Amino acid sequence: MKHAMIAVALATLALATGPALADEAADCATGIQFIEAEIAKKPAEKVLATLNEALSDARREQVEQEYDECLEAVDEAKDAVGAG
């Protein structure tokens, strides 16, 4: 009985976090597009360096499916351009 309760709890947790991960994945992808668009605007060199680093970090975290860390990189990019 105890194992069944644990299994139900784990299944519930998996179902509850699924949509949240999907939202974070979509937000990560949107954030990467934002950074690319800001780079295309040819900002000042210091801002450009920050954006390039944030883009690299965000892409790496997207591949690793570490969406919370991807979103941190996006936030850094937004701060750099004053959109945060």
Contact map, one row per residue, 1 for C-alpha under 8 A:
111110000000000000000000000000000000000000000000000000000000000000000000000000000000
111111000000000000000000000000000000000000000000000000000000000000000000000000000000
111111100000000000000000000000000000000000000000000000000000000000000000000000000000
111111110000000000000000000000000000000000000000000000000000000000000000000000000000
111111111000000000000000000000000000000000000000000000000000000000000000000000000000
011111111100000000000000000000000000000000000000000000000000000000000000000000000000
001111111110000000000000000000000000000000000000000000000000000000000000000000000000
000111111111000000000000000000000000000000000000000000000000000000000000000000000000
000011111111100000000000000000000000000000000000000000000000000000000000000000000000
000001111111110000000000000000000000000000000000000000000000000000000000000000000000
000000111111111000000000000000000000000000000000000000000000000000000000000000000000
000000011111111100000000000000000000000000000000000000000000000000000000000000000000
000000001111111110000000000000000000000000000000000000000000000000000000000000000000
000000000111111111000000000000000000000000000000000000000000000000000000000000000000
000000000011111111100000000000000000000000000000000000000000000000000000000000000000
000000000001111111110000000000000000000000000000000000000000000000000000000000000000
000000000000111111111000000000000000000000000000000000000000000000000000000000000000
000000000000011111111100000000000000000000000000000000000000000000000000000000000000
000000000000001111111110000000000000000000000000000000000000000000000000000000000000
000000000000000111111111000000000000000000000000000000000000000000000000000000000000
000000000000000011111111100000000000000000000000000000000000000000100000000000000000
000000000000000001111111110000000000000000000000000000000000000000000000000000000000
000000000000000000111111111000000000000000000000000000000000000000000000000000000000
000000000000000000011111111100000000000000000000000000000000000000110010000000000000
000000000000000000001111111110000000000000000000000000000000010010100000000000000000
000000000000000000000111111111000000000000000000000000000000000000000000000000000000
000000000000000000000011111111100000000000000000000000000000000000000010000000000000
000000000000000000000001111111110000000000000000000000000100010000100110010000000000
000000000000000000000000111111111000000000000000000000000000010000000000000000000000
000000000000000000000000011111111100000000000000000000000000000000000000000000000000
000000000000000000000000001111111110000000000000000000000000000000000010010000000000
000000000000000000000000000111111111000000000000000000100110000000000000010000000000
000000000000000000000000000011111111100000000000000000000000000000000000000000000000
000000000000000000000000000001111111110000000000000000000000000000000000000000000000
000000000000000000000000000000111111111000000000001001100000000000000000010011000000
000000000000000000000000000000011111111100000000000000100000000000000000000000000000
000000000000000000000000000000001111111110000000000000000000000000000000000000000000
000000000000000000000000000000000111111111100000001000000000000000000000000000001000
000000000000000000000000000000000011111111100001001100000000000000000000000000000000
000000000000000000000000000000000001111111000000000000000000000000000000000000000000
000000000000000000000000000000000000111111100000000000000000000000000000000000000000
000000000000000000000000000000000000011111110001000000000000000000000000000000000000
000000000000000000000000000000000000011011111011000000000000000000000000000000000000
000000000000000000000000000000000000000001111111000000000000000000000000000000000000
000000000000000000000000000000000000000000111111100000000000000000000000000000000000
000000000000000000000000000000000000000000011111110000000000000000000000000000000000
000000000000000000000000000000000000000000111111111000000000000000000000000000011000
000000000000000000000000000000000000001001111111111100000000000000000000000000000000
000000000000000000000000000000000000000000001111111110000000000000000000000000000000
000000000000000000000000000000000000000000000111111111000000000000000000000110010000
000000000000000000000000000000000010011000000011111111100000000000000000000010010000
000000000000000000000000000000000000001000000001111111110000000000000000000000000000
000000000000000000000000000000000000000000000000111111111000000000000000000000000000
000000000000000000000000000000000010000000000000011111111100000000000000110110000000
000000000000000000000000000000010011000000000000001111111110000000000000110010000000
000000000000000000000000000000000000000000000000000111111111000000000000000000000000
000000000000000000000000000000000000000000000000000011111111100000000100100000000000
000000000000000000000000000100010000000000000000000001111111110000001110110000000000
000000000000000000000000000000010000000000000000000000111111111000000100000000000000
000000000000000000000000000000000000000000000000000000011111111100000100000000000000
000000000000000000000000000000000000000000000000000000001111111111101100000000000000
000000000000000000000000100110000000000000000000000000000111111111100100000000000000
000000000000000000000000000000000000000000000000000000000011111111000000000000000000
000000000000000000000000000000000000000000000000000000000001111111000000000000000000
000000000000000000000000100000000000000000000000000000000000111111100000000000000000
000000000000000000000000000000000000000000000000000000000000111111111100000000000000
000000000000000000001001100100000000000000000000000000000000110011111110000000000000
000000000000000000000001000000000000000000000000000000000000000001111111000000000000
000000000000000000000000000000000000000000000000000000000100100001111111100000000000
000000000000000000000000000100000000000000000000000000001111110001111111110000000000
000000000000000000000001001100100000000000000000000000000100000000111111111000000000
000000000000000000000000000000000000000000000000000000000000000000011111111100000000
000000000000000000000000000000000000000000000000000001101100000000001111111110000000
000000000000000000000000000100110010000000000000000001100100000000000111111111000000
000000000000000000000000000000000000000000000000000000000000000000000011111111100001
000000000000000000000000000000000000000000000000010001000000000000000001111111110001
000000000000000000000000000000000010000000000000011001100000000000000000111111111000
000000000000000000000000000000000010000000000000000000000000000000000000011111111111
000000000000000000000000000000000000000000000000000000000000000000000000001111111111
000000000000000000000000000000000000000000000010011000000000000000000000000111111111
000000000000000000000000000000000000010000000010000000000000000000000000000011111111
000000000000000000000000000000000000000000000000000000000000000000000000000001111111
000000000000000000000000000000000000000000000000000000000000000000000000000001111111
000000000000000000000000000000000000000000000000000000000000000000000000001101111111
